[in-house]
Each structure stands twice: as C-alpha cells, then as structure tokens.
C-alpha cells in the first residue's frame, strides 16, 4: 500500500483541530470585552474539545471537588473525572461538585499564560490533591479484591498564548520550578507557544517542551497517555459519604421512629 504524499494524515487532522480551536479562542478574545465572559468562553472551548475527543470513560466539567470530611477545593475550570461510577452530587448553574476519589485531572484555562496563572493553577491543583480520599474493596467477577492505593491526580494549564517573550522558555521554567510538591503541574498547552510535560522518572524530573505547530496534538496525546497509565480510579467508600450527608444521629432517630 502506498502512502499519500505530503503531510501525514494524523498531523493534518490535529493541525486542523488546532487551527479551529485557536480561531475560536482568538474570536472570543477579540469580540468579548468583559474579562469574566471572555474567560468563560475560553474555558468552554477547552472543555468542549476534551469532551468530544477523550474516551467516553471520562467526563469533563467545571466546578469544585469535595471529600467525605467536608473539604472542598477551589473553583476548577476543567475537571476530568470518572464517567461510569461517579455520580455528580449536585449541579447548579453549570457548576458540578465531584467526589475527590473520582478525579483524574484538573486544569486551569486562561487566555494568556504567565507566571501569575502558573502559580494560580498550582494553588488550585494543591487544593484538590490535599483533599481526603477514601478507598474500598471491590467485588471483581465474584472475587473480593482489597482496597487499592490512591491514583495520582494530574494537573496543568491550557491557554491560547504565553505572556513571556521567549515563550515556554526561561520565564516559564522558573515559574514552574517555583511550585511546591502538591502544586506541581504535569502538563499543559499554550497554542501560540507550545506544549509541555513534566515527567518524573527514576527520581528525576524532566521537562519536555513541544513547538507551537505541534502544541495541541502533543498536549492531547500526552494527556491520553498519562490517563491510560493511571488506569481506573479507586472504589469510593460510599458509607463515608452517607455519614457526611446524613449524620448518624439523624439515622438513629429515624430508626427509633420506625419502632
């Protein structure tokens, strides 16, 4: 079988998606004057792209992450979480509240990436990672499996452009390096500047930067690869949430009334 001349098919497909997404983000930036509405439009475009192209086992929303002990994260622009076993506790005006155990990844979505937004994205990632997460045994094909250890929660940032003159170079690397352990960012994309992934292998951190022309394809495929490596989230210990939602004293009182 002969291969067609010119750009490879996959490259053409992702470049077409990148051109479309960048055009939509630039249109929102140029037409919408209100900063809040402009930011909302940017977040919507990224969530829509991820919803359309990620495997259906994942759900994408914006909102806050909660735990069984009453903890709650900061507002998160993009939450990637389990679609099959994770009920959304509450949806209100497009905002979701997602149990911490169901979260695979969180992202900040901005028009322009700079040191301030890198720091903000790290703080929001930390507010999710510091939440308490339960784990529980599961029944797999009739066999009871013990509770698993928690999977990692990925974090990053997505944007239309980068505010540094040298793109994702010295200034960006400094901002990324200033983040604490809970606030570290694993990967991200600035369509006009490139994409990045921070790998931790054999005790060493390696920062990989992709050029602008490959920003979206690199970011998306690296995200899918990292999600695949995580596998399936741990089973949620639902009694812990039952106790949080309906305190034991109220349950006991209701039981007494039935007798």
N, C-alpha and C positions, 0 to 999 in steps of 0.2 A: 504494500500500500504506500503510495507516495504522499508526502506531506505538502500542504499548500505553501506557496512562497509567502514571504512577508512575516509579520508578527505572528507568534503562536496564538492559538485560539484562546487559551486561558488568559494570556496577557491582554488580548483585545477585550475580553469580557470584563475583566476587573478594571481596566482603564476606562471603559465605557461607564461602569458604575461609579468610579471615582469622579469622572467628569460631571456626571449627573448630580451626585451628592454635593460636589464643590459648587456647582452652579446654583443649587437650591440654597445652600448656606450663604453664598455671596448675595443672592437676591434678597434673602431675609435681612442681611446686614445693610444692604443699600436702601431698602424700601421702608423698613420698620425703624422708627426713630426712638421709641420708648425702650430703654435698656432691658427692662424686665420682659417685655413682649419679644424683643429680639433674642434674648436668651432662651425663652420658651420655644421659639421657633427652631433654634439650633438644636436644642435637646430633642425635640420631636423628630427631626430629620435623622439623628443618630439612632434613636430608639426604633424608628421605622425600618431603617436599614438592617439593624441587628435582628429585629423580629422577622423580617422577610427572609433572611439568609441563614440564620442559625438553625440547627436541627430542632425539631419540634419538641424534644425533651426539655428544652429551655423556654422560659417565659421572660419577657423583658418589660419592665415597668419603671416608674419613678415613685419615690415615696420614702418611707423610713423602715428601718429594720428593728425588730423588737425581740426581747427574750422573755423567758418564763419567770424571771425575777423582777420584772417591771422596768428593765433597762430599755432605752430607746436611742437609736443613732441620730445623727444629724440628717437633714434632708438630703437625699441622694438622687442625682439626676438620672442615672441609669443603673438599675439593679437587674442582674441576670440571675435567675433562681430556678429551682426545680418546678417543672410544669405538671408532673404526674401526681406527686404525693403531698404537694404543698397547697393547702387552702389559703386563700387571701383572707386574713382575719377581717379586714374592713377596707372598703374602697369608698372614698369620699372626694368628689370633685376631681377625679383622675389621680388622686394620691392613694397609694397602697401601703399597707402595713404587713411586712413579710417576716416570718419567724427566722431567727438568725441561722438555724440549722439548715435552712433551705437555700442559703445564698452561695452562689458560685463566684460572682464577681461584682464589683461596684466601680462606676466611672463617674468622673465629673465631665460635663460637656460645656465648653466655652467657645466664644467666637475667636478669641486670641489667647494663646498660651504664653504665660510669663511666670516669673518667679513667685508672684503672689498666688497665682492659681495652682501652681505645683504644690505650694505649701498648703493651700486650702484643700486640694484633693487628698493630700496626705492626711490632714486632720480628719477629713470625713471617712477615709479608709480606716483610720485608727478607731474612730467612734463605732465602727461596725465590728472590727476584729476584737475589740475589748468586751463585747457582749458575751454573756454566758450562753453556752450551747450544751444542750442535753445530748445524750445518745442512748440507744436502747437496743436490746436483742431483736432479731427478726426471725421469722419462720420462712425458710427457703426450701421449696419442694419437700415439705414435710419435716425438714431438719431444722432444729433451733440453732441459730448462729449467734455467737456472743456479740455484745455491743462493740462497734468499731471505734477507732480513734478518729478525731475530727479531721476533715479535709482542710486544705488551705483555702483562704479567701483571697482571690486575685483582686487587684485594684489598679486603676490607671486614670488616664485623662484623654479626652478626644477634643479636637479643635479644628477650626478652619485654617488658622495661621499661627506662626510663632512670633513673639514680640522681640526676640533677640535678632540683631543684625546678622549674626553668624548662624542663624537657625538653631538646630538642635546640637550645638557645639559647646563651647566652654561655659557660657552662662547657664545653659540648660543643665549641663552635667553638674555644675556647682549646686544649683537648686535641688536637683535630685539627690545629691550626696548629703545635703543638709537634713534630710528627713530621718526621723527616728525609725526604730525597727518595726513598730506597729503601723507606722505611717508610710512605709516604703511603697513605691509604685512599680508594678511588674511590667506593664506595657501600655502603649498609647499611640496616638496618631495626631499629627497636625498636617492637614492635607497639603498645605503650601510649603512645608518644611521637611516632612519625612515621618517615619515611624520609629519606635524604639521598643526594645525588650530588655529587661534586666533579668539575667539568668543567674541562679545560684547553684553551682555545681562543684562538688568536691571541696566545699568550704571557701570557694572563690566566687566573687561577684563579677559578672561580665556584662557590659552594656553593649548591645548591638543596635546600630543606627541604620535605617534604610533610607534611600534617597527619596525626594518628593514624588518622582514619577512612579515609584513603587509603594507609596505610603499606605494606601488603602488595602491592597492585596496582601502586603506584608503584615499589617496590623491584624486583618481579619483571619488569615491563615494561622498566624502565631496564636491568636486568641483561641481558635478552634483546637489547635494542638494542645494548648495548656488546659483547656476544659476537658479534653479527652483524657489527659494524664490524670486529672482529678478523679474521673470516673463518676460513680454515683454518690450522692450525699449520704450522710449517716441517717439512720432511722431516728425520728423525733420521739422523745419520751412524752407522749401526749398527756399522761396524768399530771405532769408538772405544769402544763398549761391549763389543765382543768382546774387544778388547785389555785392557780393565779387568777383565773377568770371567775371561779365560783369558790370562794373561801370555804374551808372545811366546816366552820361554824354554821354557815348557811345551809350546807348539805346536811349536816346533822339535824338542824332544826326542821328541815323539810322531811327528813326521815321520821322524826318524832311525831310530826303531824299526821303521818300515814298510819300510825299505830295507836 
